[in-house]
Amino acid sequence: MNPDLHATAEALDAADPLRPHRDLFVGARTPLVYFDGNSLGRPLAATVGRLERFVRDEWGGRLIRGWDESWMDLPFAIGDEIGRVALGAAPGQTVIGDSTTVMLYKLIRAAFDAQAARDPGRVEIVIGTDDFPTDRYIVEGIAAERGGRVHWIEVDRAEGVTTEQIAGAVGEKTAVVVVSHVAYRSAHLADARGITEVARAAGALTVWDLCHSAGAVPIHADRWGFDIAVGCTYKYLGGGPGSPAFAYVAHRHHETLVQPIPGWMGTADVFSMGPHHAPAAGMRRFLSGTPPILGMLAMEDTLALIGDVGIDAIREKSVELTTFALEVVDEELAPLGVHVASPADAAARGGHVTLGHPLMRQATAALWRHDVIPDYRDPEGLRIGLAPLSTSFTETLTGLLTVRDTLVRLTPTA
Ligand SMILES: Cc1ncc(COP(=O)(O)O)c(C=O)c1O
């Protein structure tokens, strides 16, 4: 092995301005290599105390009074904070709601219906063939439910949707375009501003899936003219397993979008218990039932950290981490037949890299047994997620060398 790689990793760690933040995370001082911060972020130590205090003092102490005192506002307060530190969104446009899947359904359907009401000829939803399953299934479901149809864009699995592809797909029949900012498989970083503009010029609304970009890649939702966006909070935003999604809806669409699950929490006067649903003004109208308060608490600590560090510094380290990882892959794994199924250009890549090899499924199971935790995505893809706030360069090198050794062990000798 190239001894320079160790020296490089150590030098990069020594020069890393984000290095001290790693120690704020639970478990970061153990030898475990965590390559899945793009799927479930590590918790911050501060969150342990926050959750305990909440159960004891707020839930246990305030009981139902907590709703009036602060919990009712939490989906909006935390939503605004996500908007501020991670989305480039002015207040009043971001809320914490249901799961990502449910939020996507509600908002894609609201967008489809608003478009159909404006122009019944707009019946198509544009989406890539390699988009995340939930996004594709929802789009198919809404098309079937509302008499629309899906316009599929054929997408290269090692790449992602390009602006040119979107330009070629949208037209006078397009109602909605659904795109992932960072592709879940390849980490391809879409041109969010360009795609939004192309879709708007064709009269379509765009719904962005920000799951793999929020907290890792700078987003300027307001400046780029986003219509609607939804994203997970348990990846780079530290919300914990199953924490609820955020949704962004630009001010200009609040009055025209009607979401399809009209529950009491989305009404103008929640406790009036009126005979019919009257949608609230602003982001409240996109809520349906009682907000999942416990699931929102953990992200407050991560959001504070992202706010302190700044998303640009996070992105800078993210690029350095993935660039270094690809250097190690080139020197140590490529000779074993490993190929990179992510964009080579750092500017077109999000926060993870995917490595292809026919033995990756078996390798993942073996790696987990050795406390190296990536995840696996068909076909033969090992996803290496490098969360900039909690991952070091030395950890990255150690993990990738373990991938190399595991593949060597698994490779049948002739
Ligand atoms: C890109 C993307 N979209 C949507 C989802 C669905 O999120 P949820 O399972 O929280 O509904 C995920 C989950 O990992 C995802 O990665």
The ligand as an ORCA input file, in Angstrom:
! r2SCAN-3c Opt
* xyz 0 1
  C     -33.937     10.316     -1.735
  C     -34.973      9.810     -0.783
  N     -36.269     10.141     -0.976
  C     -37.237      9.699     -0.147
  C     -36.937      8.894      0.936
  C     -38.063      8.368      1.791
  O     -38.001      8.841      3.099
  P     -38.946      8.231      4.238
  O     -38.644      6.773      4.316
  O     -38.516      8.946      5.479
  O     -40.349      8.470      3.891
  C     -35.607      8.529      1.186
  C     -35.248      7.654      2.297
  O     -34.125      7.263      2.514
  C     -34.601      9.000      0.295
  O     -33.313      8.679      0.457
*
